[in-house]
Amino acid sequence: MKNVIVSMENICKSFPGVKALDNVNFELHSGEVMALLGENGAGKSTLMKILSGVYTRDSGTMKIFGKEYDDLSPKQAQAAGVAIIHQELNMCKHLSVAENMFLGRELCGKGILKNSEMEEEAKKILDDLKIDIDPKQTVGELPVSKQQMVEIAKALSIDAKILIMDEPTSALTAKEIDELFRIIKKLKADGRGIVYILYSTFPILV
């Protein structure tokens, strides 16, 4: 049986006038692709934002790789191996692919950015995923599908073991979706846990 890498039990979260999560349980295994389906307001994104440190929970317990955590900051969640790719991509469009991938953790030497080293490392990750993108290219010049792949590569550059994707196919063509699924299959084979947040108007039977 594959290892449990995320365990969330009895998670509760309320906002003014709204109870978003009421004793929710969630479990993710290594090498697993999990879909969170539901209508808008069902609490899908709220649960994952607690896991990724964007929100704090009101109550409940949370373990990542067997270690119990109190409320996380985004930086602490990242250090624990969690990365979230939001539906509205959080990229600096005027910077290059490599600069975006290393944003906030730039490689420096004697006060000078090591651009060539960052570009070389970015290329290794992109090549490993078989993504044909030049690390020197400006992100704003890329189509949305390629920007999304840069976000995935950025997550892997910090060695994220848990990837959360919020509506990952909403702005993609059928061909681009096939390419995204190819990458996700590779990530799954590497033992990473992946969570899809998907909007659905269909009733879900449990």
Protein Blocks (a to p, Z undefined) as FASTA:
>chain_A
ZZdfbdcehiacddehiafbghiacdddehiacdddddehilmmmmmmmmnomaccfbdc
ddeehiacddddfklmmmnopacddfbacbdfkbcfklmmmgoiacceehiacfklmmmm
mmmmmmmnopacdfkbcfklpcfklmmmmmmmmmmmnopabdcdehkllmccfklmmmmm
mmmmmmmmnopacddddddfbdcdZZ
